[in-house]
Amino acid sequence: MTNTALKSKKKSKIKEIWRRMKKNKPAMVGLAVLLVFAFCAICADFIVPYKTAVSQNAKMRLNRPGNGYIFGTDAYGRDVFARVIHGSRISLTIGLFTTFFSVIIGGFLGACAAYYGGKTDNIIMRIMDTLTCIPAILLALAIIAALNANMQNLLIAITIASVPGFTRLIRSVILTVAEQDYIEAAKSYCTGDFRIILKYILPNAMGPIIVQATMSIADMILAAAGLSFIGMGVQPPTPEWGAMLSEAREYMRTAPYLLFFPGACILLSALSLNLIGDGLRDALDPKLKN
């Protein structure tokens, strides 16, 4: 089959997946919400200057929504709307960054374990089993406590805590693909192991991986917000949704809007990603083709 024919086949497959995805209304709603957050994250500096999100004004503290402030102001007189907008950039970056590197590391380890088997499989999976015994949030907390609480260490901690789950998933998916006839044919032509894994195995196992990665972004955002909420993640005055919730705890009775807006953003972003993941799962499932 020529390269042109292969490209045409891939395009038609993508079009078919998109056609079936469009039929899933909740997934389309989730995609629309996610695009709004993505737009806010990309264009945050054009929507409202970053200086507005961190500048303090004691005279304007705890102003309710309105009076020139769409979402009101916090206890330091900072514009909550500006902090929510710039917080979307931080939260989505954390979710995308940690998911990407978790998939890369987990994909490499899972592919090696499934393809080589034997001692390689045992060593990798026993290490993953050991890490899995520790709840992901506790493992992330331990890493941050050892390294110090800041955004860089938060990214490292969440990535490490997420690798075992992706490794186990990718290994289980690749185990079924690695036994196919075309893999044996590639081996018979003396194709290198690395090339077989990258060109033949991983592309044919991408469906479940893409679905899991999409849903994991929501988990990463929630984990980052939870760690920031207890002071072990992004540190003030950097705007981040979890940190904003932490700062608003004292004012949940007198100024509930301080909790509502960042909390709603966390909820909507996580929900939209889960809806998209569900839609992708249905669209990629060959049993649902019509």
C-alpha positions in Angstrom: 0.0 0.0 0.0 1.4 3.4 -1.0 2.0 6.3 1.4 -0.8 8.2 -0.3 -3.2 5.4 0.2 -2.2 5.1 3.8 -2.7 8.8 4.4 -6.1 8.6 2.8 -7.1 5.7 4.9 -6.0 7.5 8.1 -8.0 10.6 7.1 -11.1 8.6 6.4 -10.7 6.9 9.8 -10.4 10.2 11.6 -13.4 11.5 9.7 -15.4 8.5 10.8 -14.4 8.9 14.4 -15.4 12.6 14.3 -18.7 11.8 12.7 -19.6 9.4 15.4 -18.2 11.7 18.1 -20.6 14.5 16.9 -23.6 12.3 17.5 -22.7 12.3 21.2 -24.3 15.5 22.5 -22.7 15.4 26.0 -19.3 15.0 24.4 -19.9 18.0 22.2 -21.0 20.1 25.2 -17.9 19.0 27.0 -15.8 19.9 24.0 -17.4 23.4 23.8 -16.7 24.0 27.5 -13.2 22.8 27.2 -12.6 25.1 24.2 -13.8 28.1 26.3 -11.3 27.2 29.0 -8.6 26.7 26.4 -9.3 30.1 24.9 -9.1 31.7 28.3 -5.8 30.0 29.0 -4.3 31.0 25.7 -5.6 34.5 25.5 -5.4 35.3 29.3 -3.0 38.2 28.9 -5.3 39.8 26.2 -8.5 39.3 28.3 -7.0 40.8 31.4 -3.4 41.7 32.4 -1.6 39.4 34.7 -0.8 42.4 36.9 -4.5 42.7 37.7 -4.5 39.1 39.1 -1.7 39.7 41.6 -2.0 43.4 42.4 -3.4 44.0 45.9 -5.6 46.9 46.8 -6.7 47.1 50.5 -9.4 49.6 49.8 -11.2 47.2 47.4 -11.1 44.1 49.5 -14.1 41.7 49.6 -16.1 43.6 47.0 -19.0 41.5 45.9 -19.5 40.8 42.1 -20.4 43.9 40.2 -19.3 47.5 40.8 -16.6 47.2 38.1 -15.5 43.7 39.2 -17.3 40.8 37.4 -16.4 38.2 40.0 -15.7 40.6 42.9 -12.5 40.9 44.8 -10.8 38.8 47.4 -9.5 39.5 50.9 -6.4 41.3 49.4 -8.4 43.4 46.9 -7.3 41.3 43.9 -9.7 40.9 41.0 -11.2 37.4 41.2 -12.1 37.3 37.5 -8.5 38.0 36.5 -7.3 35.3 38.9 -9.8 32.8 37.6 -8.7 33.5 34.0 -5.0 33.3 34.7 -5.7 30.3 36.9 -7.1 28.4 33.9 -3.7 28.7 32.3 -1.9 27.2 35.4 -4.4 24.4 35.9 -4.7 23.3 32.3 -0.9 23.5 31.9 -0.5 21.2 34.9 -3.1 18.8 33.5 -1.7 18.6 30.0 2.0 18.6 31.1 1.7 15.8 33.7 -0.6 13.7 31.4 1.8 14.0 28.5 4.9 12.9 30.4 3.0 10.2 32.3 1.9 8.7 29.0 5.4 9.0 27.5 7.1 7.3 30.5 4.3 4.9 31.2 4.1 4.0 27.4 7.8 3.3 27.3 7.8 1.1 30.4 4.5 -0.7 29.5 5.7 -1.3 25.9 9.0 -2.8 27.1 7.3 -4.9 29.7 4.7 -6.3 27.2 7.1 -6.7 24.3 10.1 -8.4 26.0 8.2 -10.2 28.8 10.2 -12.5 31.1 12.6 -10.7 33.5 12.1 -7.3 32.0 8.3 -7.6 32.5 8.7 -8.9 36.1 11.2 -6.1 37.1 9.1 -3.3 35.6 5.8 -4.5 36.9 7.0 -5.3 40.4 8.3 -1.8 40.7 4.9 -0.5 39.4 3.1 -2.7 41.9 5.2 -1.3 44.7 4.3 2.3 43.7 0.6 1.3 43.2 0.5 0.2 46.8 0.9 3.8 47.8 -2.2 6.0 47.1 -1.3 8.4 44.3 -2.1 11.5 46.4 0.0 10.3 49.3 2.9 9.5 46.9 2.7 13.0 45.4 2.6 14.5 48.9 5.7 12.6 50.0 7.6 13.7 46.9 6.6 17.4 47.4 7.5 17.2 51.1 11.0 15.9 50.1 11.5 18.4 47.3 9.7 21.5 48.6 6.4 22.9 47.6 6.4 24.8 44.3 4.9 24.4 40.8 7.9 22.6 39.3 7.9 20.0 42.1 4.2 19.7 41.9 4.5 18.7 38.2 7.2 16.1 39.0 5.2 14.6 41.9 1.9 14.2 40.0 3.7 12.8 37.0 5.5 10.2 39.1 2.4 9.3 40.9 0.5 8.8 37.6 3.1 6.6 35.8 2.1 3.2 37.4 -1.5 3.5 36.2 -0.5 4.3 32.6 2.2 1.6 32.6 -0.3 -1.1 33.6 -2.9 0.1 31.1 -0.5 0.3 28.2 1.1 -3.0 29.0 -2.3 -4.7 29.0 -3.3 -3.1 25.7 0.1 -4.0 24.0 0.0 -7.6 25.2 -2.9 -8.3 22.8 -1.3 -6.3 20.0 2.2 -7.8 20.3 0.8 -11.3 19.4 -0.6 -10.3 16.1 0.7 -11.8 12.8 2.0 -8.5 11.4 4.3 -8.2 14.4 5.7 -11.6 13.7 6.1 -10.6 10.1 8.0 -7.5 11.1 10.3 -9.6 13.3 11.0 -12.0 10.4 12.3 -9.1 8.3 14.8 -8.4 11.1 13.1 -5.1 12.0 14.6 -3.5 15.1 12.6 -3.8 18.3 12.4 -0.1 18.9 11.0 0.4 15.4 8.5 -2.4 15.8 7.3 -0.8 19.1 7.0 2.7 17.7 5.7 1.9 14.2 3.6 -1.2 14.6 2.6 -1.7 18.2 1.9 1.7 19.7 -0.2 3.1 16.8 -2.5 0.1 17.0 -2.9 0.5 20.7 -3.6 4.3 20.7 -7.4 4.1 21.1 -7.6 3.1 24.8 -4.5 5.2 25.6 -6.1 8.4 24.1 -9.3 7.8 26.0 -7.5 7.2 29.3 -5.2 10.2 28.8 -8.2 12.5 28.1 -9.9 11.4 31.3 -6.6 11.6 33.3 -6.2 15.3 32.5 -9.2 15.9 34.7 -7.7 13.8 37.4 -4.4 15.7 37.2 -6.3 19.1 37.5 -8.2 17.8 40.6 -5.0 16.4 42.1 -3.1 19.7 41.5 -6.1 21.7 43.0 -6.2 19.4 46.0 -2.5 19.7 46.7 -2.6 23.5 46.2 -5.6 23.6 48.6 -3.5 22.2 51.4 -0.5 24.4 50.6 1.6 21.7 48.9 1.2 22.9 45.3 1.3 26.2 43.6 2.2 28.9 46.1 0.5 32.4 46.4 0.2 34.9 44.9 0.3 32.8 41.7 -3.4 32.4 40.7 -4.4 28.7 40.7 -7.9 27.4 41.3 -7.0 25.1 44.3 -5.0 27.8 46.0 -7.8 30.3 45.5 -10.2 27.8 47.3 -7.7 27.5 50.1 -7.5 31.3 50.5 -11.3 31.6 50.4 -12.0 29.1 53.3 -12.0 31.9 55.9 -14.7 33.8 54.0 -17.0 31.0 53.0 -19.9 32.5 55.1 -19.3 36.2 54.4 -18.0 36.0 50.8 -19.2 32.6 49.3 -18.5 33.9 45.8 -14.7 33.4 46.5 -15.4 29.7 46.7 -18.0 29.5 44.0 -16.1 30.8 40.9 -12.8 28.7 41.2 -14.8 25.7 42.4 -17.1 26.0 39.4 -14.1 26.2 37.1 -12.6 23.0 38.6 -15.9 21.2 38.3 -16.7 22.3 34.8 -13.2 21.6 33.4 -13.1 18.1 35.0 -16.6 17.3 33.9 -15.9 18.5 30.3 -12.8 16.3 30.0 -14.7 13.3 31.4 -17.5 13.8 28.9 -15.0 14.1 26.0 -13.3 10.9 27.2 -16.6 9.1 27.3 -17.4 10.3 23.8 -14.0 9.2 22.5 -14.4 5.8 24.1 -17.7 5.3 22.3 -16.3 6.7 19.0 -13.3 4.5 19.1 -15.1 1.3 20.1 -15.5 -0.9 17.0 -18.5 -2.6 18.5 -20.5 0.6 18.2 -19.9 1.2 14.5 -23.0 1.6 12.5 
